[in-house]
Amino acid sequence: MAEKPRKAVVVGVGALEGLGGGLARRFAQGGHHVLVAGRTQARIDAVVDAIRQSGGAATAVITDAANEQDVQALMDIAMRDDEDGAPADLVAFNAGNNAPMRFLEIGSDTFEAFWRMNCFGGFLVGREAAKRMSPLGRGTILFTGATGSLRGSAGFAHFAASKAGLRMVAQSMAREFGPQGLHIAHIIIDGGIDGERLRTRFAEFMASKGADGVLNINAIAEAYWQIHLQHPSAWTHELDLRPFKEAF
């Protein structure tokens, strides 16, 4: 009897041509049954359809990453040994939001909303994944970071505060759960991503960057996948990815 595939979870899937969609496709290509988790049914269904058309396996799960009950239910599905596959050994937190905003115009509700999505959601996903994986002594939990994880730029205090907080969540988790066999990694995406959002909303910016001036989704997804494959004697905790033209 053939061994069941393990499950993988991608939280924060939006457009088919977005990073979440790219991660889901790569994990499916690697042989996982992917739980495609996002807030918009039509969008996660499109990603699932693309995976299935390519011969992979996936299931759409409506999930608000900042809702504790949603995250708990998702992780319960992920860790079941059922007809879809064996319990998950790979979870990626990719939910997030960003928009420039003058500091004096940031409302307290807006600041909190960004924190809830970018940081609190990561805490919930990380906690619920680790709670279920640590007794098994294995698993990979990946967090998508950003330029704002490392520095606060003018007009992005709300974003940088939330992403820097997520980075600290990942560091603390890695120090606590690494010795228990869980690989926790934080990937800093330092630059624009060549996806639907940038192409449709910031076409001039895309054009100004030229060839390979923004990050290719498949290249990013491959980096995540390779972290998952790493031998425990040589784990990466933090990786930064940027176009070769990007100043840093």
C-alpha positions in Angstrom: 0.0 0.0 0.0 1.4 3.4 -1.0 2.4 5.8 1.8 0.0 8.7 2.2 1.3 12.1 1.3 1.7 14.5 4.2 -0.3 17.7 4.3 1.0 21.2 4.1 -0.8 24.4 5.0 -0.5 27.9 3.4 -2.2 30.6 5.4 -2.8 33.9 3.6 -3.6 32.8 0.0 -5.1 35.5 -2.3 -4.6 35.8 -6.0 -3.6 32.9 -8.1 -0.5 34.9 -9.1 0.4 35.8 -5.6 3.0 34.5 -3.2 0.5 32.4 -1.3 -0.6 30.8 -4.5 3.0 30.2 -5.5 3.8 28.5 -2.2 0.7 26.3 -2.4 1.7 25.2 -5.9 5.3 24.5 -5.0 4.3 22.4 -1.9 1.9 20.4 -4.0 4.6 19.8 -6.6 6.7 18.4 -3.8 4.0 15.8 -3.1 2.0 17.4 -0.3 -1.7 17.7 -0.1 -2.0 21.4 0.4 -4.6 23.2 2.6 -5.1 26.5 0.8 -6.3 28.9 3.4 -7.5 32.4 2.8 -10.5 34.7 3.3 -11.9 34.8 -0.2 -13.6 31.6 -1.5 -13.2 32.3 -5.2 -9.5 33.1 -4.9 -8.6 30.0 -2.9 -10.8 27.9 -5.2 -8.8 29.1 -8.2 -5.5 28.1 -6.6 -6.9 24.7 -5.7 -8.2 24.2 -9.3 -4.7 25.1 -10.7 -3.0 22.6 -8.4 -5.4 19.8 -9.3 -5.1 20.6 -13.0 -1.3 20.1 -12.6 -1.8 16.7 -11.0 -1.5 17.9 -7.4 -3.8 17.6 -4.4 -5.3 20.5 -2.5 -8.3 21.6 -0.5 -9.6 25.1 0.0 -10.3 26.2 3.6 -11.8 29.6 4.4 -9.7 31.1 7.1 -9.2 34.5 8.7 -5.7 34.3 10.2 -6.6 36.8 12.9 -9.5 34.7 14.1 -8.5 32.2 16.8 -11.3 29.7 16.1 -10.6 29.7 12.4 -6.9 29.0 12.9 -7.7 26.2 15.5 -10.1 24.6 13.1 -7.6 24.8 10.2 -4.9 23.2 12.2 -7.2 20.4 13.4 -7.9 19.6 9.8 -4.2 19.8 9.0 -3.2 17.3 11.7 -5.8 14.7 10.9 -4.6 11.4 9.5 -7.4 11.0 6.9 -8.1 10.3 3.2 -6.4 13.5 2.2 -3.1 12.6 3.8 -1.0 12.2 6.9 -0.6 15.0 9.5 1.0 18.2 8.2 4.8 18.7 8.5 4.8 22.1 6.8 3.0 25.3 7.6 3.6 28.7 6.0 2.2 31.9 7.4 1.9 34.4 4.5 -1.1 36.6 5.5 -0.4 40.3 5.6 -1.4 43.7 4.4 0.5 46.9 3.6 -0.3 50.5 2.6 1.6 53.8 3.0 0.2 56.1 5.6 1.3 59.4 7.1 2.1 58.8 10.8 -0.2 61.5 12.2 -3.1 60.1 10.1 -2.8 56.6 11.4 -5.9 55.9 13.5 -5.6 53.6 16.5 -8.1 51.2 14.9 -6.0 51.1 11.8 -2.8 50.5 13.7 -4.4 47.6 15.6 -5.9 46.1 12.4 -2.4 45.9 10.8 -1.0 44.4 13.9 -3.8 41.8 14.1 -3.3 40.7 10.5 0.5 40.9 10.2 1.6 39.9 13.7 -1.2 38.5 15.8 -2.3 36.2 13.0 1.3 34.8 12.8 1.3 34.2 16.5 -2.0 32.2 16.3 -0.8 30.1 13.4 2.6 29.5 14.9 1.1 28.6 18.3 -1.5 26.2 17.0 0.9 24.6 14.6 3.6 24.1 17.3 1.0 22.8 19.8 0.2 20.0 17.4 3.6 19.4 15.8 5.9 19.5 18.9 4.6 16.2 20.3 5.6 14.6 17.0 9.1 16.0 17.1 9.1 17.3 13.6 7.7 19.9 11.3 8.5 23.2 9.5 6.8 26.5 10.2 7.7 29.4 7.9 6.8 33.1 8.3 6.8 35.6 5.5 8.6 38.8 6.5 9.3 42.1 4.7 11.6 45.0 4.5 9.7 46.5 7.4 10.7 43.5 9.5 14.1 45.2 9.8 13.5 48.9 9.5 10.7 51.4 9.7 10.5 53.6 6.7 8.7 57.0 6.6 5.0 56.3 6.1 5.1 52.7 7.2 5.2 52.8 11.0 2.1 50.7 11.3 3.4 48.1 8.9 6.9 48.0 10.3 5.7 47.6 13.9 3.6 44.6 13.0 6.2 42.9 10.8 9.0 43.5 13.3 6.7 41.9 15.9 6.2 38.9 13.7 10.0 38.5 13.4 10.3 38.4 17.1 7.6 35.8 17.4 9.5 33.6 14.9 12.8 34.1 16.8 11.3 33.2 20.1 9.6 30.1 18.6 12.8 29.0 17.0 14.7 29.1 20.3 11.9 27.3 22.2 10.9 24.7 19.6 14.1 24.1 17.6 15.4 21.7 20.3 12.1 19.8 20.1 12.6 19.2 16.3 10.6 22.0 14.8 12.2 24.1 12.2 11.0 27.7 12.5 12.2 30.1 9.8 11.5 33.8 8.9 11.9 34.8 5.3 12.4 38.5 4.6 11.0 39.6 1.2 13.0 42.7 0.5 11.5 44.1 -2.7 8.4 44.0 -4.9 6.9 40.7 -5.9 6.1 40.0 -9.6 2.5 39.1 -9.0 -1.1 40.3 -9.7 -1.1 43.1 -7.1 2.1 44.8 -8.5 1.2 44.2 -12.1 -2.3 45.7 -11.8 -1.8 48.5 -9.3 1.8 49.5 -9.8 2.5 48.9 -13.5 4.8 51.9 -13.8 6.8 50.8 -10.8 7.2 47.3 -12.4 8.3 48.8 -15.6 10.9 51.1 -13.9 12.5 48.0 -12.3 13.3 46.3 -15.6 14.1 42.7 -16.1 14.4 40.7 -12.9 14.0 43.9 -10.9 11.2 42.4 -8.8 11.1 39.0 -7.1 9.8 36.1 -9.1 7.1 34.1 -7.2 8.4 30.7 -8.3 11.9 31.6 -7.2 10.6 32.7 -3.8 8.6 29.6 -3.4 11.6 27.4 -4.2 13.5 29.1 -1.4 10.8 28.2 1.1 10.7 24.6 -0.2 14.5 24.3 0.2 14.3 25.5 3.8 11.8 22.7 4.5 14.2 20.2 3.1 17.2 21.2 5.1 19.0 18.7 7.3 18.6 19.5 11.0 22.4 19.9 11.5 22.3 23.0 9.2 19.0 24.8 9.6 18.4 28.4 8.3 16.4 30.5 10.7 16.4 33.8 8.7 16.7 34.2 5.0 16.5 37.5 3.1 15.5 37.5 -0.6 15.8 40.5 -2.9 16.4 41.3 -6.6 20.0 41.7 -7.6 19.2 45.3 -8.4 17.7 46.1 -5.0 19.7 48.5 -2.7 20.1 47.3 0.9 
